Amino acid sequence: MNKKIQRILNIIMSCFVGVFIGSGLYRYWHFRKYPELYFIQSAPWYTSIIVQGLLTLILLAICMIIKVILMEKIEMMKKIILILGIVFLTLAFIGGFYVIDNYGEVNAGYEWLSGGRSHP
């Protein structure tokens, strides 16, 4: 039963990645074909791709955490370490996307907690 769940999770994760790649390619093609539609928007044309990428990343992380929890031959401490690794890797990618989306003018750290003000 556990192997069936693992296979189903692999299929779900592959579908998430496939949908992300396909819709990203379509949005890029649509932008190249009709650029005037995107000039009137306040956000860059690739913003929807970044948002979908972040959501896909979060869904993949959730699936990976479920896979780690279902592993039988790994002791509890190694499971916790793997789950924390997945969470922190996901947060690192989200921070990277955040910096890329803001043209490198922001910090990927916890500057947003202080409302953008620097403390002396």
Solvent accessible surface area in square Angstrom, and as a share of the most:
residue,aa,sasa,rsa
1,M,173,0.77
2,N,35,0.18
3,K,151,0.64
4,K,128,0.54
5,I,59,0.30
6,Q,37,0.16
7,R,155,0.57
8,I,96,0.49
9,L,14,0.07
10,N,67,0.35
11,I,111,0.56
12,I,67,0.34
13,M,32,0.14
14,S,73,0.47
15,C,72,0.43
16,F,59,0.25
17,V,59,0.34
18,G,41,0.39
19,V,96,0.55
20,F,57,0.24
21,I,92,0.47
22,G,38,0.36
23,S,29,0.19
24,G,12,0.11
25,L,116,0.58
26,Y,125,0.47
27,R,73,0.27
28,Y,102,0.39
29,W,124,0.43
30,H,40,0.18
31,F,35,0.14
32,R,159,0.58
33,K,109,0.46
34,Y,80,0.30
35,P,44,0.27
36,E,102,0.46
37,L,89,0.44
38,Y,40,0.15
39,F,150,0.63
40,I,150,0.76
41,Q,96,0.43
42,S,127,0.82
43,A,43,0.33
44,P,47,0.29
45,W,63,0.22
46,Y,54,0.20
47,T,35,0.20
48,S,51,0.33
49,I,32,0.16
50,I,22,0.11
51,V,76,0.43
52,Q,38,0.17
53,G,7,0.07
54,L,38,0.19
55,L,102,0.51
56,T,15,0.09
57,L,36,0.18
58,I,68,0.34
59,L,76,0.38
60,L,35,0.17
61,A,11,0.09
62,I,87,0.44
63,C,10,0.06
64,M,71,0.32
65,I,38,0.19
66,I,69,0.35
67,K,31,0.13
68,V,4,0.02
69,I,97,0.49
70,L,51,0.25
71,M,67,0.30
72,E,137,0.62
73,K,198,0.84
74,I,51,0.26
75,E,111,0.50
76,M,133,0.59
77,M,122,0.54
78,K,115,0.49
79,K,33,0.14
80,I,79,0.40
81,I,106,0.54
82,L,75,0.37
83,I,38,0.19
84,L,85,0.42
85,G,40,0.38
86,I,25,0.13
87,V,52,0.30
88,F,127,0.53
89,L,106,0.53
90,T,15,0.09
91,L,90,0.45
92,A,66,0.51
93,F,100,0.42
94,I,48,0.24
95,G,12,0.11
96,G,31,0.30
97,F,63,0.26
98,Y,100,0.38
99,V,40,0.23
100,I,112,0.57
101,D,42,0.22
102,N,45,0.23
103,Y,145,0.55
104,G,50,0.48
105,E,146,0.66
106,V,50,0.29
107,N,85,0.43
108,A,54,0.42
109,G,30,0.29
110,Y,155,0.59
111,E,80,0.36
112,W,161,0.56
113,L,119,0.59
114,S,22,0.14
115,G,58,0.56
116,G,48,0.46
117,R,160,0.58
118,S,108,0.70
119,H,132,0.59
120,P,180,1.13
